[in-house]
Amino acid sequence: MKPPFAHLKLAPAAVEVERRSDGAILLRSPQTLRPYARCVGEFLVRWAKQAPDRTFLAERAGGAWRRMSYREVLAAVQRIGAALLARGLAANKPVAILSDNSIEHALLTLGAMHVGVPVAPVSPAYSLMSKDFRKLKNIFGQLEPGLVYAADGRFAIALRALDLKGAEVVSGSSIDGMATTAFASLCAHAPGADVDRAFAAVTSDTVAKLLFTSGSTGEPKGVINTQRMLCANQQAITQLWPFLADEPPVIVDWLPWSHTFGANHNFNLVLANGGTLFIDDGKPAPGLIEKTVANLREVAPTIYFNVPRGFDMLIPHLARDEALRRNFFRDLKLIFYAAAALPQNLWEQLEQFSIQEKGLRVMMTSAWGSTETAPLATSAHFELERAGVIGLPAPGTEIKMVPSAAKLELRVRGPNVTPGYWKRPDLTQAAFDEDGFYRIGDAGRFADPSDPAKGIEFDGRIAEDFKLMSGTWVSVGALRVKALSRLAPVAQDIVVTGHDREEVGLLIFANAAGCRALCPDLPADAPLEQVLRDARLRAHVAHGLRQLAQEGGGSSRFATRALLMEEPPLIDASEITDKGYINQRAVLNRRAALVERLYTRDGDAETIRLGDASA
């Protein structure tokens, strides 16, 4: 019998259910959403008064941490707000940010929002990893910013590729061959009555941010985030997680502020609750995960947020580093994953570490939503025994489950939902149904159909699912998560194939470190291509395919073939986001030749099949 969960003060699991005659199901929280802040700036003003000397933001500066208190952050934000107003920036002249997470990034974001100027943090990957800057050009064409902040000279090539239309470029360091304004000069303005007036004029309907997200087409679209969306979301979280009032949260977080998870959820949660954010300069990537590990050895978080890929790369370090594991779990109250489903094998390993260090299970949980829902729409604010449950509607949020083929499509309505897309009324109109519910594109099902209060399970993307030639639907999301567990540690991620074919197949993005671990006698510098052809690796994949087949179900529940891919997913081709989320459709389109190889009738030498003798 497993040890109990460590005690955590949570809202009860409850839901109101309305079943309509057309087959739709409406879900609501029995909790009324209580009054929420007018704007995010009110959080900062509150904590600058109540806990002025408490550290709000900290980032690495050499071997130490550079810290700023709530009082210091508010003072800088007011000065920056004055500088932006002096430049004539306004609702139609936003600020664009090209930067990794940093204190300066945070100050500029808060400064712009404080005086009603929209801010658009753009994924650094579009500047630093792209070769053609197509997405970046598209975004700037829509934005037409009045001011652009580029953190340093790494962004010079991208800036030169853009038509900035006279926008002022502000930077933390000089950029060769380009006229720039020093970021420090923004902090030199003395705030006056104009800042106070601008702050007082900010309303719940004021546009706070423009967050650009790439859909299945790969073309960025600017999601309008109002102050109402951001503040309603934080109020809902505090009602679901009452424990936040007992102790200011401490988090160590790398998740990018160009995405809603890291910015609207995590950053704002710290700010709304007077906590401390240690900006993690690492990330789940070779050569950078070590920075995350070093930070977690020093700082004990009370809540830890990550995406499944991040947990996958952190777990081996937790397994072999006792000091890291002890500090990580010392004050930890909650482990939270989002952006994709967490494979059960990762869930179980984290749970075991928790028991090992605390003698109790730290609660693991998730939530569900999107950039358009700021992001929380549902929350699993109750104890769970396994991964996959995305929770129940948050206070103030309504979920509509609409029959769609063999699934229930999820739609969202509430104060946390976007009013639409920046300068794209066509996309806005198409995004909502006749009742004003946002069409998020995901499917869900009840974890226990006889008891809706047990929560909703994520049931994949409606657009990703497909039929085999037999007419049987393949649930891509569910199969992907199962396959990742069975193919660990070889698979970093998986794309499911088989549309209009007789059998399901898998394109596997290889986890280089995991693959090499299964072939320890190969030279450390052996090309990945050689590693992927090793018989032991192929046998491991074949064994995983057999395990999937043995778990039961029809032909839609397992794959009969797989292909290991050496080339990682490419951001320019919209195959992956910088959070690590795979775009199934984009991969299938770009790698159509590999799909054909999977299904070659006469067999392909590199295709691993369910019936291989190596299984």
C-alpha positions in Angstrom: 0.0 0.0 0.0 1.3 3.4 -1.0 2.1 6.0 1.7 -0.5 8.8 2.0 -0.2 12.2 0.3 1.4 15.0 2.3 -1.4 17.3 3.6 -2.3 20.2 1.3 -5.2 22.6 1.8 -7.3 22.3 -1.4 -10.8 23.2 -2.6 -13.1 20.1 -2.7 -13.5 18.3 -6.0 -17.0 19.2 -7.2 -18.8 20.0 -10.4 -22.3 21.0 -11.6 -23.4 19.0 -14.6 -26.1 20.0 -17.1 -27.0 17.6 -19.9 -28.7 19.1 -23.0 -31.1 17.4 -25.4 -28.6 17.8 -28.3 -26.1 15.6 -26.5 -23.9 18.5 -25.2 -22.8 18.5 -21.6 -22.2 21.7 -19.6 -19.8 21.7 -16.7 -19.4 24.4 -14.1 -17.7 24.8 -10.7 -20.0 25.2 -7.8 -17.7 27.9 -6.5 -18.6 31.4 -7.6 -15.6 33.3 -8.9 -15.0 36.0 -6.2 -14.1 39.6 -7.1 -10.6 39.8 -8.7 -8.1 42.6 -9.2 -8.6 45.3 -11.8 -5.2 44.7 -13.3 -1.9 42.8 -12.7 -0.3 46.1 -11.5 -2.5 45.9 -8.4 -0.7 42.8 -7.3 2.6 44.6 -7.4 1.4 47.6 -5.6 -0.1 45.5 -2.9 3.0 43.5 -2.1 5.3 46.5 -2.4 3.3 47.9 0.6 2.8 44.7 2.5 6.2 43.0 2.1 8.4 45.7 0.5 11.7 44.0 1.3 10.8 40.5 0.3 12.6 39.2 -2.8 10.3 39.1 -5.8 12.7 38.3 -8.6 16.1 36.7 -8.6 18.5 35.6 -11.4 22.0 34.3 -11.8 24.7 36.9 -11.8 28.0 34.9 -11.9 28.1 32.6 -8.9 25.5 34.5 -6.9 21.9 35.6 -7.2 20.9 39.1 -8.2 17.7 39.9 -6.3 15.1 42.6 -6.5 12.5 43.2 -3.8 8.9 44.1 -4.3 9.7 47.8 -3.4 12.5 47.9 -5.9 10.5 46.3 -8.7 7.6 48.7 -8.3 9.9 51.7 -8.3 11.6 50.5 -11.5 8.2 49.7 -13.1 6.9 53.2 -12.5 10.1 54.7 -14.0 9.8 52.5 -17.1 6.1 53.4 -17.4 7.1 57.1 -17.4 9.6 56.5 -20.1 7.1 54.6 -22.3 4.5 57.4 -21.9 7.1 60.0 -22.8 7.7 58.1 -26.1 4.0 58.2 -27.0 3.5 54.5 -26.7 -0.1 53.5 -26.4 -2.7 50.7 -27.1 -2.0 50.8 -30.8 1.8 51.1 -30.4 2.9 48.0 -28.4 6.2 47.0 -27.0 7.9 43.9 -28.5 10.4 41.9 -26.5 13.1 39.7 -27.9 14.7 38.2 -24.8 15.0 35.1 -22.7 13.5 35.3 -19.2 15.4 38.0 -17.2 14.8 40.7 -14.6 14.9 43.3 -17.4 12.3 41.4 -19.4 10.0 41.3 -16.3 10.5 45.0 -15.5 9.7 46.0 -19.1 6.6 43.8 -19.2 5.3 45.1 -15.9 6.2 48.6 -16.8 4.3 48.5 -20.1 1.2 46.9 -18.5 1.3 49.4 -15.6 0.5 52.3 -18.0 -1.8 50.4 -20.4 0.7 49.7 -23.2 0.4 46.1 -24.6 3.5 44.0 -24.5 4.3 41.2 -26.9 7.1 38.8 -25.7 8.2 36.9 -28.8 9.7 33.5 -28.6 13.5 33.8 -28.7 13.6 30.7 -30.9 12.1 32.7 -33.8 15.2 35.0 -33.6 18.0 32.7 -32.4 17.1 29.3 -33.9 15.4 30.3 -37.2 17.2 30.5 -40.4 14.7 32.5 -42.5 13.0 34.5 -39.8 9.7 34.0 -41.5 7.7 33.7 -38.4 9.4 36.7 -36.8 8.7 38.8 -39.9 5.1 37.7 -39.8 4.7 38.7 -36.2 6.3 42.1 -36.6 4.2 42.8 -39.6 1.1 42.3 -37.4 2.4 44.1 -34.4 4.0 47.3 -35.8 5.6 48.0 -32.4 6.6 51.4 -31.3 9.5 50.0 -29.2 11.5 46.8 -29.5 13.6 45.4 -26.7 16.5 43.1 -27.6 18.3 41.7 -24.6 21.8 41.6 -26.3 23.8 41.3 -29.5 22.6 37.7 -30.1 19.4 39.2 -31.6 21.3 41.5 -34.0 20.9 39.3 -37.1 17.2 38.9 -36.5 16.8 42.7 -36.0 18.6 43.4 -39.3 16.2 41.1 -41.1 13.1 43.0 -39.9 11.5 46.1 -41.3 11.2 47.9 -37.9 9.4 50.9 -39.5 11.2 53.4 -37.3 10.6 51.6 -34.0 13.1 52.5 -31.3 15.4 49.6 -30.4 16.3 49.3 -26.7 19.0 46.8 -25.6 20.8 45.7 -22.5 24.1 46.0 -24.4 25.3 47.7 -27.6 24.6 46.1 -30.9 27.2 46.7 -33.6 26.1 48.8 -36.5 22.7 49.6 -35.0 21.5 52.6 -33.1 20.1 51.5 -29.8 18.9 53.0 -26.5 20.3 51.6 -23.3 17.8 49.8 -21.2 19.1 51.6 -18.1 17.9 54.9 -19.6 14.3 53.7 -19.4 14.8 53.5 -15.6 16.1 57.1 -15.5 12.7 58.8 -15.9 11.2 60.2 -12.7 7.6 59.0 -12.5 5.0 61.8 -12.1 1.3 62.2 -12.1 1.1 61.0 -15.7 2.1 57.5 -14.5 -0.6 57.5 -11.8 -3.2 58.7 -14.2 -2.3 56.0 -16.8 -2.3 53.3 -14.1 -5.7 54.4 -12.8 -7.1 54.4 -16.4 -6.2 50.7 -16.9 -9.4 48.6 -16.8 -10.2 44.9 -16.9 -10.7 45.3 -20.7 -7.3 46.9 -21.3 -5.1 44.7 -23.5 -2.2 43.5 -21.3 -0.3 41.2 -23.7 -0.2 39.8 -27.2 1.0 36.3 -27.1 1.8 34.7 -30.4 0.9 31.1 -30.9 1.4 28.9 -34.0 -1.6 26.7 -35.0 -1.5 23.7 -37.2 -0.7 25.9 -40.2 2.4 27.2 -38.4 1.4 30.9 -39.0 1.7 32.9 -35.8 -1.5 34.5 -34.5 -1.6 37.2 -31.8 -3.9 36.1 -28.9 -5.2 39.2 -27.1 -4.8 38.8 -23.4 -6.7 41.4 -21.3 -6.2 42.4 -17.7 -9.5 40.6 -16.9 -8.2 37.3 -18.3 -5.0 37.4 -16.3 -6.6 38.5 -13.0 -9.6 36.2 -13.2 -7.3 33.3 -13.8 -5.2 34.1 -10.7 -8.4 34.5 -8.5 -9.6 31.1 -9.7 -6.2 29.5 -8.8 -6.2 31.0 -5.3 -9.7 29.6 -4.7 -8.7 26.2 -5.8 -5.3 26.2 -4.0 -6.1 27.8 -0.6 -2.7 26.7 0.7 -1.2 29.6 -1.3 -2.4 32.0 1.5 -0.4 30.1 4.1 3.1 30.6 2.7 4.3 32.8 -0.2 5.3 30.4 -3.0 8.9 29.9 -4.1 9.5 28.7 -7.5 12.5 27.9 -9.7 11.3 28.2 -13.3 12.7 28.2 -16.8 9.4 28.1 -18.7 9.5 30.9 -21.3 7.5 34.1 -20.8 6.6 34.2 -24.5 4.2 31.4 -23.6 1.1 31.4 -21.4 2.3 28.7 -19.0 5.5 30.3 -17.8 4.1 33.9 -17.9 0.4 34.1 -17.2 0.3 31.0 -14.9 3.6 30.8 -13.1 5.0 34.4 -13.1 1.6 35.8 -12.2 1.0 33.2 -9.6 4.2 34.3 -7.8 3.2 38.0 -8.1 -0.4 37.5 -7.1 0.6 35.7 -3.9 3.7 37.7 -2.9 6.1 34.9 -3.6 9.7 34.7 -5.0 10.6 33.7 -8.5 14.1 32.4 -9.1 14.6 32.7 -12.9 16.1 29.4 -14.0 18.8 30.0 -16.7 18.7 26.3 -17.6 16.2 24.4 -19.7 15.5 20.7 -20.7 18.2 20.6 -23.4 21.7 19.0 -23.5 24.2 21.4 -21.9 21.5 23.4 -20.2 19.7 20.9 -17.9 22.9 21.1 -15.8 22.1 24.7 -15.0 18.7 23.8 -13.8 20.2 21.1 -11.6 22.7 23.5 -10.1 19.9 26.0 -9.3 17.7 23.3 -7.7 20.6 22.2 -5.5 20.6 25.8 -4.1 17.0 26.8 -4.0 14.2 24.6 -2.6 11.0 25.3 -4.4 7.6 25.0 -2.8 5.9 24.3 -6.1 7.7 22.9 -9.1 6.4 23.5 -12.7 7.6 21.8 -15.8 6.6 20.1 -19.0 7.0 16.3 -19.5 10.2 16.7 -21.4 11.7 18.7 -18.5 10.8 16.0 -16.0 12.2 13.4 -18.3 15.6 15.1 -18.3 15.6 16.0 -14.6 14.8 12.5 -13.3 18.2 10.9 -14.1 19.8 13.7 -12.1 17.4 13.2 -9.2 18.1 9.5 -9.2 21.9 9.8 -8.8 22.3 13.1 -6.9 21.3 12.7 -3.3 22.0 16.3 -2.4 19.9 17.5 -5.3 17.0 15.1 -4.5 17.0 16.1 -0.8 16.9 19.9 -1.5 14.4 19.5 -4.3 11.9 17.8 -2.0 12.7 19.6 1.2 9.9 22.3 1.0 8.0 20.9 -2.0 4.3 20.9 -1.7 3.2 20.3 -5.3 4.5 19.0 -8.6 2.7 20.4 -11.6 3.0 19.4 -15.2 1.3 20.8 -18.3 1.7 21.5 -22.1 1.5 17.7 -22.8 0.4 14.5 -21.0 2.9 13.1 -18.5 3.9 9.5 -19.3 3.0 7.2 -16.4 6.6 6.0 -16.0 7.7 9.5 -15.2 4.9 10.0 -12.8 5.8 6.8 -10.9 9.5 7.7 -10.7 8.7 11.2 -9.2 6.4 9.6 -6.8 9.0 7.1 -5.6 11.6 9.9 -5.1 9.0 11.8 -3.0 8.4 8.7 -0.8 12.1 8.1 -0.5 12.8 11.7 0.7 9.7 12.6 2.7 8.0 9.3 3.6 4.9 10.7 1.9 3.7 11.4 -1.6 4.0 15.0 -2.8 0.8 15.7 -4.8 1.3 15.7 -8.5 -1.2 17.5 -10.6 -2.0 19.2 -13.9 -4.4 21.6 -15.4 -5.7 22.3 -18.9 -6.2 25.3 -21.1 -4.5 27.4 -23.7 -3.1 30.8 -24.6 -6.6 31.8 -25.3 -7.8 30.9 -21.8 -5.0 32.7 -19.9 -4.3 29.7 -19.5 -6.3 27.9 -16.7 -9.7 26.4 -17.8 -9.7 23.2 -15.7 -7.6 22.2 -12.7 -6.9 18.9 -11.0 -7.1 20.4 -7.5 -7.5 17.0 -5.9 -5.4 14.0 -5.2 -4.7 11.7 -8.2 -3.2 8.2 -8.4 -2.1 8.5 -12.0 -1.4 10.9 -14.9 -4.0 11.9 -17.5 -6.7 13.7 -15.5 -6.9 17.4 -16.3 -9.4 18.3 -13.6 -12.6 20.2 -13.3 -13.8 23.6 -14.4 -12.2 26.5 -12.5 -14.4 29.0 -10.8 -16.0 31.2 -13.3 -15.3 28.9 -16.2 -17.8 26.9 -18.1 -16.9 23.8 -20.1 -19.1 22.5 -22.9 -18.5 18.9 -24.1 -19.9 18.5 -27.6 -20.2 15.1 -29.4 -17.7 14.9 -32.3 -17.4 11.6 -34.0 -16.4 9.1 -31.3 -15.3 11.9 -28.9 -16.4 14.8 -26.8 -15.0 18.1 -28.0 -14.2 20.6 -25.3 -15.2 24.3 -25.5 -14.6 27.1 -23.0 -16.5 30.2 -21.9 -15.6 32.6 -19.0 -13.8 35.8 -18.0 -10.5 34.1 -18.6 -11.2 33.6 -22.4 -9.7 35.9 -25.0 -11.9 38.4 -26.9 -10.1 37.4 -30.1 -7.0 37.7 -32.2 -5.0 40.8 -32.9 -6.0 42.4 -36.2 -7.7 39.1 -37.3 -11.5 39.4 -37.1 -11.8 36.4 -39.4 -9.9 34.1 -37.0 -11.8 35.6 -34.1 -15.2 34.8 -35.6 -14.2 31.2 -36.5 -12.9 30.6 -33.0 -16.3 30.8 -31.1 -19.5 28.8 -31.4 -23.0 30.2 -31.4 -23.1 30.2 -27.6 -19.8 32.2 -27.3 -17.7 29.2 -26.3 -14.1 29.1 -27.5 -13.4 26.1 -29.7 -10.1 25.0 -28.2 -9.8 21.9 -30.5 -9.2 19.3 -27.7 -11.3 16.4 -26.6 -12.1 15.1 -23.2 -13.9 12.3 -21.4 -14.9 11.6 -17.8 -12.4 9.7 -15.8 -15.4 7.9 -14.2 -18.6 8.3 -16.2 -20.6 7.5 -13.1 -18.9 10.3 -11.1 -18.0 13.5 -13.0 -16.4 14.9 -9.9 -13.5 12.5 -10.5 -12.5 14.8 -13.3 -12.0 15.0 -17.0 -9.3 13.1 -18.9 -7.6 14.6 -21.8 -8.6 12.7 -24.9 -6.3 14.2 -27.6 -6.6 16.8 -30.2 -9.7 16.6 -32.4 -7.6 17.4 -35.5 -4.9 14.9 -34.7 -7.1 11.8 -34.5 -7.7 9.8 -37.7 -9.3 6.6 -39.0 -7.7 3.5 -40.1 -8.9 1.8 -43.3 -11.2 -0.3 -41.1 -13.0 2.8 -40.1 -11.6 2.6 -36.5 -10.7 5.9 -34.9 -7.1 6.2 -33.5 -6.8 8.3 -30.4 -3.4 9.8 -31.1 -2.9 11.5 -27.7 -3.6 8.4 -25.6 -1.5 6.1 -27.8 1.4 8.6 -27.8 1.5 8.7 -24.0 1.4 4.9 -23.7 4.1 4.5 -26.3 6.4 7.0 -24.7 6.2 5.0 -21.5 6.9 1.7 -23.2 9.7 3.0 -25.3 11.6 4.9 -22.6 14.4 5.9 -22.6 14.8 5.6 -26.4 11.9 7.9 -27.3 12.1 11.7 -26.7 8.8 12.1 -28.5 6.5 10.3 -30.8 4.3 11.0 -33.8 1.6 8.5 -34.6 1.0 7.6 -38.2 -1.7 5.5 -40.1 -4.3 7.8 -41.6 -6.2 5.8 -44.1 -3.9 2.8 -43.7 -4.5 -0.6 -42.2 -2.1 -0.3 -39.3 -0.7 2.3 -36.9 3.0 3.3 -37.0 5.3 5.5 -35.0 7.9 8.0 -36.0 10.2 8.3 -33.0 12.3 11.3 -32.2 15.3 9.7 -30.5 16.5 10.6 -27.0 20.2 10.6 -27.7 21.2 10.2 -24.1 18.8 7.4 -23.5 19.8 5.6 -26.7 23.5 5.8 -25.8 22.7 4.5 -22.3 21.5 1.3 -23.8 24.7 0.9 -25.8 27.4 1.8 -23.2 30.2 0.0 -25.1 29.9 2.3 -28.1 32.4 5.2 -28.2 31.0 8.4 -26.6 31.5 10.3 -29.9 29.8 7.6 -32.0 27.5 9.3 -34.5 23.8 9.1 -33.5 23.1 7.4 -36.8 25.4 4.5 -35.8 23.7 4.3 -32.3 20.2 4.2 -33.8 21.2 1.2 -35.9 22.5 -0.8 -32.9 20.7 -4.2 -32.6 20.1 -3.7 -28.8 18.3 -0.4 -29.5 16.2 -1.9 -32.1 15.4 -4.9 -29.9 14.3 -2.5 -27.1 11.9 -0.7 -29.5 10.5 -4.0 -30.8 9.9 -5.2 -27.2 8.0 -2.0 -26.5 5.8 -2.5 -29.5 5.0 -6.0 -28.3 4.2 -4.7 -24.8 1.7 -2.2 -26.4 0.1 -5.0 -28.4 -0.2 -7.3 -25.4 -2.1 -4.7 -23.4 -5.2 -5.5 -25.4 -7.6 -3.5 -27.5 -8.0 -3.5 -31.3 -5.6 -2.4 -34.0 -6.1 1.3 -33.1 -4.5 0.7 -29.6 -1.0 -0.3 -30.7 1.6 0.2 -33.5 2.9 -2.5 -35.7 6.0 -0.6 -36.9 8.3 2.2 -35.9 11.1 4.3 -37.3 13.8 6.0 -35.3 14.7 9.5 -36.6 18.1 11.1 -36.2 17.0 14.6 -37.2 15.3 16.5 -34.3 12.1 18.4 -34.8 12.6 21.8 -36.4 11.1 25.0 -35.1 11.3 26.7 -38.6 9.1 24.0 -39.9 6.6 24.4 -37.0 7.4 20.8 -35.9 8.0 21.9 -32.3 7.6 24.9 -30.0 10.3 26.1 -27.6 8.4 24.4 -24.8 8.9 21.1 -26.5 5.3 20.5 -27.8 5.3 18.5 -31.0 3.0 19.6 -33.9 1.8 16.2 -35.2 0.4 17.5 -38.4 3.5 19.5 -39.3 5.8 16.6 -38.7 3.6 14.3 -40.8 3.6 16.8 -43.7 7.3 17.5 -43.7 8.3 13.9 -43.2 5.8 12.3 -45.5 8.7 10.3 -47.2 9.5 8.7 -43.8 5.8 7.7 -43.4 5.9 6.1 -46.8 9.0 4.1 -45.8 7.2 2.9 -42.7 4.5 1.3 -44.9 6.8 0.0 -47.7 5.3 -3.4 -48.7 8.6 -5.1 -49.3 10.0 -3.8 -46.1 12.5 -1.1 -45.2 15.8 -2.1 -43.5 15.5 0.6 -40.8 11.8 0.0 -40.0 11.3 -1.9 -36.7 8.3 -4.2 -36.8 6.1 -5.8 -34.2 6.9 -9.3 -35.4 10.7 -8.9 -35.6 12.6 -11.8 -34.1 14.5 -9.2 -32.0 11.3 -8.7 -30.0 
